[in-house]
Amino acid sequence: MFQPSPALFRPRRSQFAALAFAILAFAAAPARAEEFTPGQKAEVESIIKDYLLAKPEILRDALTELEAREKLAETKARQEIVGNPSGPLYSAANQAVIGNPNGKITLIEFFDYNCGYCKRALSDLAKLMKDNPDLRVVLRDLPILAPGSVEAARIANAANNQLKGQKFWEFHQKLLGSRGQVGKAEALAVAKELGVDMDRLAKDSAAPSATAGVDESVNLAKSLQVSGTPTYVIGDDVVVGAVGYDDLQAKVVNVRKCGKAVCS
């Protein structure tokens, strides 16, 4: 049976050592807490309370350290996803690929068809592809702004079965560039305008595959700590917001030069 040292219960003899020992003792054997006598438990609690009242900054330091460790873990998890070119982020089996499908540089955009900033950034993406013929772009639906966004994403995923490359880019531009709220009706109208087989589209949009890409993108966004649109992934960098053509172009140039968004 665990027996704490008698020195532990001598108040203020060594508060820091006592506190550390008490915490370690409870942390190492939480299931044995009942083995302490009521008096011993009260003594341990008193030592911890006195120490924290005397040095409350230790709580701040502990929280700062915890936040730093959590941020480091998040960064590591993000880099594992971003740094895996053969992983799901880049494969886009269920999402549209535009630009050069065999391009040496890949840019991923998380977007929402009802995102005003995404609409404004549409011309940036068009210019990027025009100025960089080796750029492969993966469009990842992240429908977070409205129920209609989810419906539009489902139709877009189904339309991608018939519209590839430049044709899907045309669909994407028309739908994202439209005014007002975007939903199922708007997505169907654009698809019909571009000559999509509507009977096939109806079947495809009801199939699980129509939401598979969306679900994958949502899960990837959570893992990358992405909570807004547009968000881009280029090289080893996750770029949040409509940062503009110049910023994105500089990162593309750097990836071409050194393989990273920022060259050392």
QUIJO-V974556 format. One record per helix or strand. SS is the DSSP state (H for helix, E for strand). FROM is the first residue (numbers start at 1). LEN is the number of residues. If there is no record, write none. Layout:
{{SS | FROM | LEN} {SS | FROM | LEN}}
This chain:
{{H | 6 | 4} {H | 15 | 14} {H | 30 | 6} {H | 38 | 17} {H | 57 | 26} {H | 88 | 4} {E | 96 | 4} {E | 105 | 7} {H | 116 | 5} {H | 122 | 10} {E | 135 | 7} {H | 147 | 13} {H | 166 | 11} {H | 184 | 10} {H | 198 | 9} {H | 209 | 15} {E | 231 | 4} {E | 237 | 4} {H | 245 | 14}}
